[in-house]
Amino acid sequence: QVQLVESGGGLVQAGGSLRLSCAASGSIFSINAMGWYRQTPGKRRESVAGITSGGSTNYADAVKGRFTISRDNAKNTVYLQMNSLKPEDTAVYYCNADVRHIAYTNSRVYWGRGTLVTVSS
């Protein structure tokens, strides 16, 4: 089994910062790309940021310049540093990872359960 667990969500004021973490655990052989998504009521889940195993990153236009994604391969963990937060950033944030299980050759994507980020004005 492979599990992803997000942490670090909470309530912050507009302009503040928050750092999310997502740790993968279980029978992991390797992890390829990892990423962050977010979703609010009435809106489809959207991609926020992604990072490859080599450290190459990409960001949604809405968060570019404010958010930074990073990873610690030794800990099987991906982070999302969120600065200059806006009320529209309020959402449940989910992490995902393309993981190769020790028992299989092919990898597949796993999702965390989400962590709530609320930005007040």
C-alpha positions in Angstrom: 0.0 0.0 0.0 1.0 3.6 -0.6 -0.5 6.6 1.2 -0.1 10.3 0.9 -0.8 12.5 3.9 -1.1 16.3 3.7 -0.5 18.6 6.6 0.1 22.3 7.3 -3.3 23.7 6.3 -5.0 26.2 8.5 -6.4 29.8 8.8 -4.3 32.7 7.7 -4.9 36.4 6.9 -4.6 37.7 3.4 -0.9 38.5 2.7 0.2 35.8 5.0 2.1 32.6 4.4 1.6 28.9 4.9 3.7 25.8 4.2 2.0 22.6 3.2 3.7 19.2 3.4 2.7 15.9 1.8 4.5 12.7 2.9 4.3 9.5 0.9 4.7 6.2 2.8 4.3 2.5 2.2 5.9 0.1 -0.2 7.5 2.6 -2.4 10.2 1.8 -4.9 10.4 5.3 -6.4 8.4 8.4 -6.9 8.3 10.3 -10.2 6.4 13.5 -10.4 4.6 15.0 -7.5 2.1 17.8 -7.4 -0.5 20.0 -5.6 -4.1 20.5 -6.6 -6.9 22.5 -5.0 -10.7 22.5 -5.0 -13.4 24.7 -3.6 -17.2 24.1 -3.6 -18.7 24.7 -7.0 -15.4 24.6 -8.7 -13.5 21.8 -10.4 -10.2 20.6 -8.9 -7.3 22.5 -10.5 -3.6 22.0 -10.7 -1.6 24.3 -8.6 2.0 23.2 -9.0 4.0 20.2 -10.1 7.6 19.0 -9.7 9.5 16.2 -11.4 11.9 13.7 -9.8 14.7 15.9 -11.1 13.3 19.1 -9.6 11.8 20.7 -12.7 8.7 22.7 -11.6 5.6 24.2 -13.1 2.9 26.5 -11.7 -0.6 27.6 -12.4 -0.8 31.2 -13.6 -2.8 32.1 -10.6 -0.1 31.2 -8.1 3.0 31.9 -10.1 5.4 34.1 -8.2 3.7 33.5 -4.9 3.9 29.7 -4.4 6.9 27.5 -4.5 6.9 23.7 -4.8 9.8 21.6 -3.6 10.6 18.0 -2.6 12.8 16.0 -0.3 13.3 12.7 -2.0 15.0 11.2 1.1 11.7 11.8 3.0 9.4 11.1 0.1 7.8 14.4 0.8 6.6 17.3 -1.4 6.1 20.8 0.0 4.2 23.9 -1.1 5.3 27.2 0.3 2.5 29.7 -0.1 3.2 33.4 0.2 1.2 36.5 -0.3 -2.0 34.5 0.2 -5.3 35.8 -1.2 -8.8 34.9 -0.2 -9.3 33.2 -3.5 -6.6 30.8 -2.5 -9.0 29.3 0.0 -9.5 25.7 -0.9 -8.8 22.1 0.1 -5.4 21.3 -1.2 -4.5 17.9 -2.3 -1.2 16.4 -3.2 -0.6 13.6 -5.6 2.4 11.5 -6.7 3.3 9.2 -9.5 4.6 6.3 -7.5 6.2 3.0 -8.4 5.3 0.3 -5.9 8.0 -2.2 -5.0 5.9 -5.0 -6.4 5.2 -3.6 -9.8 7.1 -2.2 -12.7 4.6 0.5 -13.7 3.8 3.5 -11.6 0.4 5.0 -10.8 -0.9 8.2 -9.3 -1.9 8.3 -5.7 -3.8 11.1 -4.0 -3.9 12.4 -0.5 -7.1 13.2 1.4 -6.5 16.9 1.4 -5.8 19.7 3.8 -8.0 22.9 4.2 -6.4 26.3 3.6 -8.6 29.3 4.6 -7.4 32.8 3.8 -9.4 35.6 5.5 -9.5 39.2 4.3 
